[in-house]
Amino acid sequence: MIKNPRERLILALDVASADEAKRLIERVEGEVEFVKIGLELFTAAGPSIVRWFIRQHFRVFLDLKLLDIGETVKRTTAVAAGLGVTFFTVHARSKILHAAVEGRGEAPMKILAITVLTNLAEADLREAGVTDSIPHAVLRRAQMAAECKADGVIASGVQTNIIRKELGASGDAGDRPCRRRRLSGRRPPDPRCGRSRQGGARNPSGNRRRLRQPSPPLILRRPEAV
């Protein structure tokens, strides 16, 4: 459980090199203790950038959103667990989730399941052969994640209430930056659009700046843990 308020803020390092990531973290020194490393930075800098942040006493959310054959997912998850990351993402598919949980072994790393990517519209689901509405698809995949012993799910902030109600999940949808858009079959924008966290972070010049951050995951409570 996250107890330190600073750990609720996860800084997304959406940059193209290790040097850029290190410069960014210098600008917010002391403001964050948790960083997210996604595909762009991981492809550019590899596991060494994860190790660097862990050596600097940061917690790392490694957001690779794995969607591959089971053996590859299992082995990749084992490598991620060996790096010492805190959160690791895979897509919510039963074979993938089982493989990730097996690959994690006894490591404390949390497996988070991606339900439906937040930029997808229902037309995109139809194209992929999914007939569910987005809310139903999110809930069904969250239920699958719980059954497969994943530790949490990633979902749009507008879907979190039903996940909490149906699955007894804990967590906060966060105040992730969002863009206003027409509702052409897409999920409605989070009503908190335009709000920033109180205080924010300061850069060395003293100016306030908004930090891009992912939604903290919903942590699933398994029946035996309640």
N, C-alpha and C positions, 0 to 999 in steps of 0.2 A: 504494500500500500504506500502511496506517495504521501508523505507527511509534511515535507518541506515545501512551503508555497512556491519557492523558486523552481522546484521540479515540475510544477504544473505548466510552466512555460517551456515549450520545446521549440528551439530555434531550427528552422528548416534551412539547411545549408545547400540551397539550390544554386550552386556555382560550378564552374567547369574545371577547377584545379585546386590542388591542395593549398597552394599559396593564397588563393582567393578566400578559401575557407578559413585559413589561419588569420588573415587580415580582418575578416568579418568578426571572428570571435574576439579579436583584440579590441574592436570598437565597442563591444558590449561586455567587456570584462567585469565580472562580478555580478552581472544581471541574470545570467542563465547558468544552469548546471546540466542541462539536458539538450542534446542536439540530435537532429534527424539527418541521416545521410541517405540520399536516394540514388537512383540508377546513374544519374549524370556524374555526380562526384565519385561514386564508387567505380564507375567505368574509367574515369580519368586517373584516379589515384590509387585504386585497389584497396586491399585489406590494410595496407600500411597507414592510411588516413584514419581508419577505425582504431588501430592500435595507438596512434598518436593521441587521439582524443581521450582514450581510456587512460593513457599514461598521465594526461593532464587532469585526471580525476573528473572527467565528464561522463555522464551516462549517455549511451548511444542507442538511438532508435534506428536500426538498419532496415530501411524501407525498400526492399527489392521486389516485393509483390510477385513472388515466384508462381509461375504457371508452366509446369513442365512435367515430364514423366516422373513417376514416383521415386525411382532410384536416384535420379538427379536431385530431386527435391530433398530426399533424405540426406544425401551426402553433403549438399550445400548447407542445409540447416545445421548439420553437425559441425561444419567448418565455422559457421556464424557463432554457434554456441561456444566453440573453442576460442573465438576472439574475445568473448566476454561481453557481448552486447546485451542490452536490457530487453529490447523489444525487436521482434523480427516478423515481417509480414509475408504471408502467402495468400493466394486466392482461395476463397471458400468453395472448394470442391472436395468431396469426401476422400478420394484417393490421395490428393495433395495434402490435406490436413493430417490424415493418418501417417503419411510418410514424414511430414515435418515433425509431428509429435514423436515418432520413433527416432528420427535423426537427432532431435534435441537430447534424448536420453534423460539423464538425471540432472542436467545443467539447469540453473535457475532462470535461464532466458525464457521470456514469455512469447508464445506464438499468437500472433494476431491475424485474424482472417479478414480479408477484404471482401465486403459483401457486394456492393455495386459501385463502380467508380463514379465519383461525383459529377463528372462531366458528361455522363451518358444520359440520353433521353430514352423514353420508352420505345421510340422507333429503332434505336440502336439495339435494344433487347430483342425486338422482333426480328431484326436482321440476323441476330445470333441464334434464333430459334427459341427464344424464351417468351412464353405467352403471358407470364405473370406481369402485373403492374409493378412499378418500381417498389412501392412499399411492401407488397407481398413477396417480391423477390428478395428484398433485404431481410425481412423477417424469416423467410424460409432458409436463407443461407446462414443467418445468425443461429437458428435452431440447429442446423447441421453442424456448425462450428462447435456448439455446446456438446452435441452428441459425440463429436470426434475428439473431445477433450482439449480443444483450443482454449487459450486463456482469455481471449477477448476478441472483439470485432471492431472494424473500422467502418463507420457509416456516416451519412450526412446528418447534420445536426437536427434536421426536421424529422428524422426517423428514430431518434433515440428514445423518445417517450414510449413508443410501442414496444421497443426492444426491452426497456426496463420493465414495463408492465408484464410482458409475456414471459421473459426469461429471468427476471430478478437481477438484472445487470446493474452494476454501479459504475460511476464515472461521470465525466463532464464532456459535453459536446464541444466545449471550447468556443473561442471567438475567432475562428479562422477567417482570414480575409475572404470576402465573397464579392462577386460582381453582379450588379443588377442586370436582369435580362428578361426578354419576353418569355411568357410561359407557353412556349410552343411544344408542349408535351414533356418539357423538362421539369425537374423538381423545382418547386418554388424556392426563391432565395430565402436564406435564413433571415428572419425578421430582425436579427441583430446586425444586419449589414450597416456598415458605417460607424459602428461603435468600436472603440479601442479599449484595451485594458487600462484600468486606472493607473496613471503614473507613466507606464511605458518604460522604455529604456533610453538612456542618454548616450550619445556618442561623445568623443573627447571634446568637441566644441561646446557641449552643454545643451545642444538642441535635442528636443524629443524626437524619437523616430519610432515608427511602428514596426514590430518584428513580425515577419511572416512565420506562421506556426501551423502545424497540422492539428487536427482535432485529437485531443487525448483519447485513447481507446476506451471503449466500454469493457469493463472486466466482468466476465461471466461467473456468476456464483453457481458452482455445481451443487446438487442437492445434498451431498455428504458434507459440504462445507457450511451449510446454512445452520 
